[in-house]
Amino acid sequence: MELNADRFAKDSWLSAFDPRVKLLCFLSLAVVIALLTGTEVLLLALAFVLSLAAVSRVPPSHLARGYAMAFPFIAAASLALLFTSGTGNALNMGLRVSASVLLLLVLVSSTPFMDVLWALRWFKLPSVLSDMIMFTYRFIFVILDESGRMRLARSSRGFRGGRSLLDGEAFKVLSNTIGMIFLRSYRRADRVYLALLSRGYDGRVRSLGGHRLRFRDAGMGLAFLIIGALALTQQMGWYVWW
């Protein structure tokens, strides 16, 4: 079954690149962006990220929804600096975090989740951590699936929802539903674990891999290196290019 977050990855132009190169390039640029403090250089970084988003073929609405989830935290951090350090620092904080969030959204939206995990394992991330990330991610969809089943069951029994959480009967039904969702999810996860054991699972998740480095991967690495170098040289005053 295709993972929900992978529905745009196959059609993305960036999916053709090696996941190891993509992971290294995107995370390295995110670190560089975190070090930037100048408005002009942050605008350059944001423009580059928006260009990546445009060519990635990931629907803008999908990226916008992801950004909207992070926007309250971006706004809170910017407002905190607005009242303590002035308008310039607040603007730079908003640009910095926005560029980083959009960059990571493009990465995860244009790369299949299992390819990201494979790349992390290749970079020697402990297998325990990578397996926990994978199982946690998949368990989110188990909970969502059980939630949908429970919602259908409530509707078939005539429950239409209360006027508010202050409605005692509605609050009781929803509380029982939440408890049953976690109980059913736990039982389903236990069945999944038994199925894994029956297929030879020994605590490690193995993948076939099969990715090879190509000339286009070198081109991506060079493009990110140039952007990062330009941003850092401008930031540190070694070279002014405008």
Residue, then its C-alpha position, 0 to 999 in steps of 0.5 A: m500500500e502506498l504511503n499517504a505522504d508518497r502520493f506526490a513523490k513519484d510524479s516529482w522531478l526531484s524523485a529522479f535524484d539519489p536519496r542520499v544526495k538529496l538528503l545531504c544537500f537539503l539538510s546541509l542547506a537547512v543548516v546554512i540557512a539557520l546560520l544566516t542573519g542578513t535579510e538580503v541573503l535570506l531572501l536569496a535562500l528563500a527564492f532558491v527554495l521556492s524555485l525548488a518547490a516550483v520545479s519539484r511538481v509537488p502541488p503548491s496546495h500540499l506545501a501550503r497546508g504543511y506550511a500552515m501547520a508550522f506558521p503559528f510557531i513561525a509567527a510566535a517566534s517572530l513576534a517574540l523577536l519583534f518585541t525584544s529585538g526589533t523589526g529587522n530581527a523579527l523579519n529575519m527570523g520569519l524568513r529563516v524559519s520559513a525557508s527551512v520549513l519549505l525546504l524540508l517540505v519539498l524534501v519529504s514530499s518529493t522523496p518516498f518515505m522508505d527511500v529517506l529511511w534507506a538514505l538515513r541507514w546509509f549515513k549510519l543512523p542506528s537501525v533502532l532509530s530508523d526502525m522506530i521512525m518507520f513503525t511510528y510513521r506507519f502507526i499514525f495511519v493505523i490510528l487514522d484508519e481505526s478512527g475512520r472505522m469508529r466514525l462510520a460505526r457511530s454514524s451507522r448507530g445514529f450519532r450525529g455529534g453534539r452541539s459542543l464539548l459541553d454537551g455531556e452525551a456527546f463528550k461521553v461518546l467521543s471520550n469512549t471513542i478515543g479510548m476504543i481507537f487506541l485499544r483497537s490500534y494496539r490490538r491491530a499493531d500486535r497482529v502486525y507484529l505477529a505477522l512480521l515475526s511469521r515472515g522472519y522479522d528479527g528486529r531489523v528492517r532490511s531493504l533492497g536499496g539499488h540506488r546509484l549515483r549519476f551525473r545528475d546527482a553531482g549536478m544537484g550537489l554542485a548547485f547546492l554547494i554554490i548557493g550555500a557558498l554564496a550565502l555564507t560568503q555574503q553573510m561573513g563579508w568575505y565577498v559582496w556580490w551586489 
